[in-house]
Amino acid sequence: MLHGLLWLPLLVLFIGLAWAGWNEYQKLESYKAWAADFETAKYDVRAVLGVRGSDLVWGKPSRQGPIFLETIDLGELQRIGVQQQNQLLSDPEESVSGSADLLLELRDRQVLIPFTEASLALQWRQFLNRRLGLSA
């Protein structure tokens, strides 16, 4: 009986990890179906992002597919930056770690798209700047 009680927390932990893995797999599969229509797309635990023609679309990943989708025309972008802990990263070659946000400055508002890896946010900034012919 004592051995059973000792193994019970491990069983619960294993079931929890299995569910979390299945949940993430479902999100990834729904993202793959969504991303098929885009020229370039990215999946992140915090956000999905895709470029199709002159549209930039982003939202939050879920098992049913991306939710809270927003779209902007790339022509509306005034400036693109990367923000980490409320500070703008200025050097494109800067070595950073941790999470960051892609900062999109439009004519009438600012948009933050979260990334779990700052290096990926810097790569997207570089990609969008090249696509729009903006300076980094």
N, C-alpha and C positions, 0 to 999 in steps of 0.2 A: 504494500500500500504506500509506503514511504517513497519507494522508487517511482511509482506512478505520479505522485505529487511533485516530485523533483522534475520529471520530464514534461509535465503539463505546461509550464511557461515556455519551454522550447517549442512545443507543438503549436501553441498560440502564436509565438513569434514566427514560426515557419508559415503558418496559414496567413498571417498578416503580410509577410513578404511576398508570398505567392500571389495574393490579391493585388498588392501594389504593382507587381510586375505585370500581371494580366491587364490591369487598368492602364498602365503606361503603353503596353502593346496595342491596346484598342485605340488609344489616342494617336499613336504613330500610324496605324493602318488607316484611320479616317483622314489623317493629314496627307498620306500618300495619294488618296483619291482626290482630295481637294487640290493638291499641288500639281496634279497632272495638267491642269489648264494654264499653268504659269510658265513663263520663260525661265525665271529664276525664283527659287523659294527656299525658305529655311524653316526648320522646326526647332523649337526650343521649349523647355518645360514651361517657360513663362509666356511665350508668344509665338505665333506663326506669322510669317511675312512672305509676300509674293509680289513679283513685278510682272505685269501683263500689259504689253504695249506701253502706253504712257500712264498707266494706273499703278499705284502702289496700294496694296491691300494688306491689312494686318488684323489680327484678332487673338483670341485666347483659345488654346487647344482644349478639346473635350473629347469624350468617347464617341459622341454623335457627330463630330466634325467641329471645325472652328466656330466659335461663337463670338458675339460682340464685334463683328467685322466692321471695319471702317475703311473707306477708300478715299484717296486723294489723287489728284492729277499731278504728275511729276513737274509740270510746268508751274504749279503754284509754289514750289519750294524756293525759298529765298536763300537758305543756308542749311547745311547739314553738319551736325557735330556729334560728339560722344561725351556723355556726362557720367561721371562716377562720383558718388557721394556729394552731389550738388556742385561739383567742380568740373568745368569743361576741360577735356583733354585736348591740348593744342598740338602736340607733336604726333604726326601720323606714325612715326617709327617708335613711339614710346612703348616701353615694355610694361604692361600692366597685367594684373591678375584680379580675379573676383568678378562680380557682376557690374554691369554698366547699362546705360540707356542710350539708345540712338535718339538724338534730339533733332527733330525736323521743325524748322522755323518756316511758317507759312506767312502769307500776307496779313492774316487776321488772328493767328493763334500759334501756339507751340504744341507739338505732339511728342510724347516720350514713348518709345517702344523698348520694352525691357529685354535684355539679353543676360543669360547666366554667365557668359564669358565675355570680358571686355575686348579680347582680341577679335572675336567674331563681330562685335559691334563696329570695331575699327575697320574690318574688312568690308562690311556693308557700307560704311561711310565712304570708303575709297571707291567701291563699285558704283554707288549712286553719284558721287562727284564726277567720275569718269563718264558715266552715262549722260549726265547733264552738261558736261563740259565746264563744271565749276572748279575753282581752285580748292585744294585740300586745305 
